Amino acid sequence: MAYQSNASHSLLKKLSIYGAIAVVLLIILWATIGYIARAYEFWDDDPDRGATTVETDIFGDRFTETRYLEQGWDEADSLWFYNTTQGSNLLPYDFFLDLEQADSEQLFRSSENLNRYRYLPQKPTYSNPDGLPVGMTRDTYKGKAYMGFTCAACHTSQVNYNGIGIRIDGGPSAADMESFMKDLASALIATKNNEDKKQRFMAAVLARGNHSTPQAVEDDLEKYARRIGAYNVINNPRSVDRPLTTYGYSRLDAFGRIFNRVLEHVLSVEQLRILLRDVVPPEQFDEVMKDIDPILTGAGRDHLLSRIEQYLTPQQQMKLRNKIFIPADAPVSYPFLWDIPQHDYVQWNGVVANSGIGPVGRNAGQVIGVFGTLDWQQKEGWTLSSVIGGQGFGNTHIDFSSSINIRNLRRVETHMRTLMSPQWPEDILPAIDSARAYRGSKLFDQYCQACHERIDRASKDRRVIATMNHIDSVKTDPKMALNSVQSIGYSGILRHQYVEAGLGDLLLQTEMPVAALLKASTKNVITTPDQDKGFIQRWAERLFDILITLFDNEVKSSLKRGDYTPNTTVNPFAALTAYKGRSLNGIWATAPYLHNGSVPTLYDLLLPQKREGDPEEGEYRPNEFMVGSREFDPVKVGFKSEGYQGFLFRTDIYGNHNSGHEYAAGRTPLPNGRLLPALDREQRLDLLEYLKTL
């Protein structure tokens, strides 16, 4: 009997080993098939990288030639980044191709119109056959095609000088997404309400063959007009205590908009019914709920509010929105992406650790914000996805199925490792004064290096250590940092889930910081494989992507550096009330400056904010300036900020303040508490010349 037992044990051991080997081989097989199937994506090597030129636009900008700098990417690398889908489903692809502008018959997607929002125009290429601008692409989900955004929409820039457009991969976009979304909603509404527009639109869409009947087109037109209109209203501030902060060009409150999409899609039926009782008068409640209940108990949860609001009055709609959502009123500059994979902590306030699975979670959260379809459902029992996501073996679980393309997000993150910062092009821009730059390097050592360490842009082993400075120390506008901590919302279907918060787990109550809800959501999105693939394929691909991310990520978990308030069990998000200092390589190409874009040029950043009692004849940061032009000022290092009718940036609005970070002006102490003397004009020019070399 002992012999049989040992033999059985040996057999089971062998079977376990063979089984593990089989699983590994299966994962490798699926990964290999995936890579072979996607090899064609890098066939697009148009020598111009698809770039087109603009003679003269509404701001007087012009460029007749486009050039790229050496950043480690070739033509195929850039075009892959521009057009690689991430699961963003803004509206049906055919709709975007054929939609007219609200006040004309010109197509909304025309290069002239989209350049007005500062999306970079492109000509048709192999991977972009319809010539959409940088960062807009054709995505598919559950057999339907959509226009969606790629990472490049917010992270590709251009600098114009003497008729040459310098395209910069990974640079901060100049896009005005807020106006784009409002005008897109207006175009849909105008098409719905104007019979001539509607007939032209329907004929064009039907001719493409993806809608079977005119009624199908009309139904989708109604749905997306309502959906995008609701999105715009949801993200507007609605309190007299928080006046409107218009974003303008080069800025977006991405976190506020991500937070609101999470709040919309985790809202439970029970909580929504409670809120509706507060919104709808008792005598009308039962009648209204006859129409709403079938929607609440149905299968689809994506854009739930835009589907039920048609049964509410405008006043009731607004009251309901005010109860659920936060004002997305803290716009910040789009971050530049070079060296992001080499960071320890990312985002303006260091909210995301870049170790382990962090990069994929960060990117998944971004797609939640840019229109990923979120089919999140509360279901009976448990699944492998829910257990891996930390939900345990309870009686119910949350299914986090979505259109978010984790595989492509991982591939984009890997692709970014080879991107380098742009170097000042002396064959296009004025040559650097080496004597000034040498003197400026000494000033950099004194005034800047404590928070902005130097790195080798080309080193494969480079690391970027974020230096966190508390908002009371750096003294820049605190709204973005405070919003990230103080935004509270209903946990809904996530109620009673556990979320890791650094010092321990948070048990989610009815109302919780939205940062915790986002963390729980992104973790479970990652562990939920694509539902429109076969069981074996979807799990093989997802396990491969998770394992590769974990084992291939050379950034390890580490403590934050700097002067910040550490997290505690009482305040688990205290460390987020700080802003990040990072290496400044390529900083010359990233205007406007400070986290909220409140300073137009690097020269202005070295000046003090004008305060009451300051002499009138001094040099100060401008209190108002124009934003929108891409024309470069190589002397002050930034974009043209006057002499045209762009977006007027006012720094007297909360969220737009241009205070703080006045180290060079002798008003902000360094992290060690030392207050250095203010630089004079010649010293500022010396330091500025050195910053051009980074």
Secondary structure as GFF3:
##gff-version 3
##sequence-region A 1 694
A	DSSP	alpha_helix	2	37	.	.	.	ID=ss1
A	DSSP	three_ten_helix	39	43	.	.	.	ID=ss2
A	DSSP	beta_strand	65	68	.	.	.	ID=ss3
A	DSSP	alpha_helix	75	83	.	.	.	ID=ss4
A	DSSP	beta_strand	91	92	.	.	.	ID=ss5
A	DSSP	alpha_helix	93	98	.	.	.	ID=ss6
A	DSSP	alpha_helix	111	116	.	.	.	ID=ss7
A	DSSP	beta_strand	136	141	.	.	.	ID=ss8
A	DSSP	beta_strand	144	149	.	.	.	ID=ss9
A	DSSP	three_ten_helix	151	153	.	.	.	ID=ss10
A	DSSP	beta_strand	156	161	.	.	.	ID=ss11
A	DSSP	beta_strand	164	169	.	.	.	ID=ss12
A	DSSP	alpha_helix	177	193	.	.	.	ID=ss13
A	DSSP	alpha_helix	195	207	.	.	.	ID=ss14
A	DSSP	alpha_helix	214	234	.	.	.	ID=ss15
A	DSSP	beta_strand	251	252	.	.	.	ID=ss16
A	DSSP	alpha_helix	254	266	.	.	.	ID=ss17
A	DSSP	alpha_helix	269	279	.	.	.	ID=ss18
A	DSSP	alpha_helix	282	296	.	.	.	ID=ss19
A	DSSP	alpha_helix	304	308	.	.	.	ID=ss20
A	DSSP	three_ten_helix	309	311	.	.	.	ID=ss21
A	DSSP	alpha_helix	314	324	.	.	.	ID=ss22
A	DSSP	beta_strand	332	333	.	.	.	ID=ss23
A	DSSP	three_ten_helix	340	342	.	.	.	ID=ss24
A	DSSP	beta_strand	345	346	.	.	.	ID=ss25
A	DSSP	beta_strand	352	353	.	.	.	ID=ss26
A	DSSP	alpha_helix	358	369	.	.	.	ID=ss27
A	DSSP	beta_strand	374	380	.	.	.	ID=ss28
A	DSSP	alpha_helix	384	388	.	.	.	ID=ss29
A	DSSP	beta_strand	396	402	.	.	.	ID=ss30
A	DSSP	alpha_helix	406	416	.	.	.	ID=ss31
A	DSSP	alpha_helix	434	447	.	.	.	ID=ss32
A	DSSP	beta_strand	467	470	.	.	.	ID=ss33
A	DSSP	alpha_helix	471	474	.	.	.	ID=ss34
A	DSSP	alpha_helix	479	486	.	.	.	ID=ss35
A	DSSP	beta_strand	488	490	.	.	.	ID=ss36
A	DSSP	three_ten_helix	492	494	.	.	.	ID=ss37
A	DSSP	beta_strand	498	500	.	.	.	ID=ss38
A	DSSP	beta_strand	505	507	.	.	.	ID=ss39
A	DSSP	beta_strand	511	513	.	.	.	ID=ss40
A	DSSP	alpha_helix	514	526	.	.	.	ID=ss41
A	DSSP	alpha_helix	535	552	.	.	.	ID=ss42
A	DSSP	beta_strand	561	563	.	.	.	ID=ss43
A	DSSP	three_ten_helix	574	576	.	.	.	ID=ss44
A	DSSP	beta_strand	578	581	.	.	.	ID=ss45
A	DSSP	three_ten_helix	587	589	.	.	.	ID=ss46
A	DSSP	alpha_helix	602	605	.	.	.	ID=ss47
A	DSSP	beta_strand	624	627	.	.	.	ID=ss48
A	DSSP	beta_strand	632	633	.	.	.	ID=ss49
A	DSSP	beta_strand	638	639	.	.	.	ID=ss50
A	DSSP	beta_strand	647	650	.	.	.	ID=ss51
A	DSSP	alpha_helix	681	693	.	.	.	ID=ss52
###
